[in-house]
Amino acid sequence: MRTEVFQQTLQQLNGSTADIEASALISSDGLMIASALPHGMDEDRIGAMSAALLSLGDRATRELVRGQLERVLLQGERGYVIMSAAGQEAVLTVLARPNAKLGLIFLDIKRAAESLAKMI
């Protein structure tokens, strides 16, 4: 039942703007909870990488005295990977197009992460 609600929230996030191509909710230890990813993407690899990157980002912000981590942003020539904590137990990972309006996407991600965190 909860998985269906997570899935629905991810699909709503993906539909909130054409700039979001995919999203996934991943446990803090790297296990996929729910996803709205394109066919053929390796969920296990995405889960492990997302958890590791968010953990590393959190450590870097603490050690460099930058405050609490809000998000990890990776930019490649084909678009963005944006990771944000969804409570203490999960990571919300979003794939966005290269010409995406990041301000709007950040707002949508924040809302989705807060909603998902309440359900975990």
C-alpha positions as CSV (number, residue, x, y, z in Angstrom):
1,M,0.0,0.0,0.0
2,R,2.7,2.5,1.0
3,T,4.7,1.6,-2.1
4,E,1.8,2.6,-4.3
5,V,1.6,6.0,-2.5
6,F,5.3,6.5,-3.0
7,Q,5.0,5.6,-6.6
8,Q,2.1,7.9,-7.2
9,T,4.0,10.8,-5.5
10,L,7.0,10.2,-7.8
11,Q,4.8,10.1,-10.9
12,Q,3.2,13.4,-9.8
13,L,6.7,14.8,-9.4
14,N,7.7,13.6,-12.9
15,G,4.5,15.2,-14.3
16,S,4.9,18.5,-12.5
17,T,7.2,19.7,-15.3
18,A,8.4,18.4,-18.7
19,D,12.0,19.1,-17.4
20,I,11.9,16.1,-15.0
21,E,12.6,12.9,-16.8
22,A,12.7,10.4,-13.9
23,S,12.7,10.1,-10.1
24,A,13.4,7.5,-7.4
25,L,13.0,7.2,-3.7
26,I,15.9,5.3,-2.2
27,S,16.6,4.2,1.4
28,S,19.6,5.8,3.1
29,D,21.5,2.5,2.8
30,G,20.9,2.4,-1.0
31,L,17.9,0.2,-1.5
32,M,15.2,1.2,-4.0
33,I,11.9,2.0,-2.2
34,A,10.0,3.2,-5.3
35,S,10.9,4.6,-8.7
36,A,9.5,6.3,-11.8
37,L,12.6,5.5,-14.0
38,P,12.8,4.8,-17.7
39,H,13.0,1.2,-18.7
40,G,16.5,-0.2,-18.7
41,M,18.0,1.8,-15.9
42,D,19.7,-0.3,-13.2
43,E,17.8,0.5,-10.0
44,D,20.4,-1.2,-7.8
45,R,23.2,1.0,-9.2
46,I,21.2,4.2,-9.0
47,G,20.2,3.4,-5.4
48,A,23.8,2.7,-4.3
49,M,25.2,5.8,-6.1
50,S,22.5,8.1,-4.7
51,A,23.0,7.0,-1.1
52,A,26.8,7.2,-1.4
53,L,26.7,10.7,-3.0
54,L,24.2,12.1,-0.5
55,S,26.3,10.7,2.4
56,L,29.5,12.2,1.0
57,G,27.8,15.6,0.4
58,D,26.5,15.6,3.9
59,R,30.0,14.9,5.3
60,A,31.5,17.6,3.1
61,T,29.1,20.3,4.1
62,R,29.6,19.4,7.8
63,E,33.4,19.3,7.6
64,L,33.6,22.5,5.5
65,V,31.2,24.3,7.9
66,R,28.6,24.9,5.2
67,G,25.5,24.1,7.3
68,Q,23.0,21.4,6.7
69,L,23.0,19.8,3.3
70,E,20.0,20.7,1.1
71,R,20.8,18.9,-2.1
72,V,23.6,17.3,-4.2
73,L,23.6,18.5,-7.8
74,L,25.5,16.8,-10.6
75,Q,25.5,18.5,-14.1
76,G,26.4,16.5,-17.2
77,E,26.2,17.4,-20.8
78,R,22.9,15.4,-21.1
79,G,21.3,16.9,-18.0
80,Y,21.2,17.0,-14.2
81,V,21.0,14.5,-11.3
82,I,19.6,16.1,-8.2
83,M,19.6,14.3,-4.9
84,S,17.8,15.6,-1.8
85,A,17.1,14.0,1.6
86,A,13.6,12.8,2.2
87,G,13.7,12.7,6.0
88,Q,16.4,10.8,7.8
89,E,15.7,7.5,6.1
90,A,15.6,8.2,2.4
91,V,17.0,10.0,-0.6
92,L,14.9,11.5,-3.5
93,T,16.9,11.4,-6.8
94,V,15.6,13.3,-9.8
95,L,16.9,13.3,-13.4
96,A,16.3,16.6,-15.3
97,R,16.9,17.8,-18.8
98,P,20.0,19.9,-19.6
99,N,17.9,23.1,-20.2
100,A,15.8,22.7,-17.1
101,K,14.6,25.6,-15.0
102,L,16.3,24.5,-11.8
103,G,14.5,26.9,-9.5
104,L,11.2,25.4,-10.2
105,I,12.5,21.9,-10.1
106,F,14.1,22.6,-6.7
107,L,10.8,23.8,-5.4
108,D,9.0,20.7,-6.7
109,I,11.7,18.4,-5.3
110,K,11.4,20.1,-1.9
111,R,7.7,19.6,-1.8
112,A,7.9,16.0,-2.9
113,A,10.7,15.2,-0.4
114,E,8.7,16.7,2.5
115,S,5.6,14.7,1.5
116,L,7.6,11.5,1.1
117,A,9.4,12.0,4.4
118,K,6.0,12.2,6.2
119,M,5.0,8.8,4.8
120,I,8.2,6.9,5.6
